[in-house]
Amino acid sequence: MTKDDNYTNVILEDIRSQMQAVLEIAADTQQKVSALPTMQEDIAELKDDVATIKHAIGDISTELQLHDRRITKLEEKIA
């Protein structure tokens, strides 16, 4: 084996190890990305739930204000 052949073999081995690292990263990324559709569905469901909760809190707040006014008027009539 000549000096050039040894150098070429070292370079090829280095390129192979780098390619293997890239393939491992790609496989890992693919596994992580495969979970995204499920996460998107969960987030959409959570958004709907939060909107429902906000609406319910708004209704309760309005009812509470009406009750407060009624109680205040009743207290004024009693006093």
DORO-505266 format. One record per residue (C-alpha): x negated, y, z negated; residue number from 1. Coordinates in pm, 1 decimal. Layout:
<tormis>
X, Y, Z, NUM
...
</tormis>
This chain:
<tormis>
0.0, 0.0, 0.0, 1
-134.8, 335.3, 95.6, 2
-116.9, 648.0, -111.5, 3
160.3, 789.1, 111.7, 4
370.7, 471.8, 76.8, 5
345.6, 489.8, -303.1, 6
445.1, 857.0, -299.5, 7
742.2, 781.1, -72.7, 8
854.7, 497.1, -299.8, 9
840.4, 724.9, -603.2, 10
1044.8, 990.7, -423.9, 11
1303.7, 731.7, -311.3, 12
1331.2, 594.0, -663.3, 13
1383.5, 945.9, -797.6, 14
1651.9, 1015.9, -535.6, 15
1827.3, 688.6, -620.2, 16
1835.0, 773.3, -990.3, 17
1970.3, 1120.3, -913.8, 18
2237.5, 974.3, -685.5, 19
2334.6, 727.3, -958.3, 20
2374.1, 1016.9, -1202.0, 21
2594.2, 1202.0, -951.9, 22
2810.5, 890.9, -902.4, 23
2851.4, 848.9, -1278.0, 24
2957.3, 1213.2, -1312.8, 25
3205.0, 1174.9, -1025.1, 26
3356.9, 862.3, -1180.9, 27
3386.4, 1033.0, -1520.9, 28
3545.5, 1339.4, -1363.4, 29
3795.4, 1121.7, -1177.0, 30
3903.4, 958.5, -1503.5, 31
3952.2, 1297.2, -1669.4, 32
4145.7, 1438.5, -1374.0, 33
4379.6, 1139.1, -1359.0, 34
4536.5, 1249.9, -1689.5, 35
4625.6, 1599.1, -1561.0, 36
4969.8, 1518.9, -1411.2, 37
5085.5, 1374.1, -1743.8, 38
4954.2, 1678.9, -1927.1, 39
5133.6, 1910.2, -1683.1, 40
5463.2, 1728.9, -1743.3, 41
5413.2, 1753.3, -2120.2, 42
5334.2, 2124.6, -2097.2, 43
5642.2, 2188.9, -1882.2, 44
5856.8, 2006.1, -2137.5, 45
5702.3, 2206.1, -2421.0, 46
5771.3, 2531.9, -2235.5, 47
6136.4, 2434.6, -2199.8, 48
6154.1, 2346.1, -2569.1, 49
5995.4, 2677.4, -2671.1, 50
6241.9, 2868.4, -2451.6, 51
6530.7, 2683.3, -2619.0, 52
6390.5, 2761.7, -2963.9, 53
6348.5, 3130.1, -2875.3, 54
6708.1, 3145.7, -2755.5, 55
6833.1, 2976.5, -3073.8, 56
6632.6, 3212.1, -3294.0, 57
6774.7, 3510.1, -3105.5, 58
7129.4, 3381.8, -3162.4, 59
7063.7, 3322.3, -3532.5, 60
6909.5, 3667.5, -3568.9, 61
7214.8, 3827.6, -3409.9, 62
7449.4, 3631.4, -3635.4, 63
7242.6, 3728.0, -3938.9, 64
7266.0, 4096.3, -3847.9, 65
7644.2, 4066.1, -3810.9, 66
7670.0, 3893.7, -4148.8, 67
7454.5, 4163.2, -4305.8, 68
7683.2, 4435.8, -4168.1, 69
7993.4, 4255.7, -4294.1, 70
7844.8, 4207.6, -4640.3, 71
7739.5, 4572.8, -4652.6, 72
8094.2, 4686.0, -4557.2, 73
8246.8, 4453.0, -4818.2, 74
8010.1, 4583.9, -5085.4, 75
8100.3, 4942.3, -4991.1, 76
8474.3, 4862.6, -5021.1, 77
8423.3, 4700.1, -5360.6, 78
8215.1, 4986.4, -5498.4, 79
</tormis>
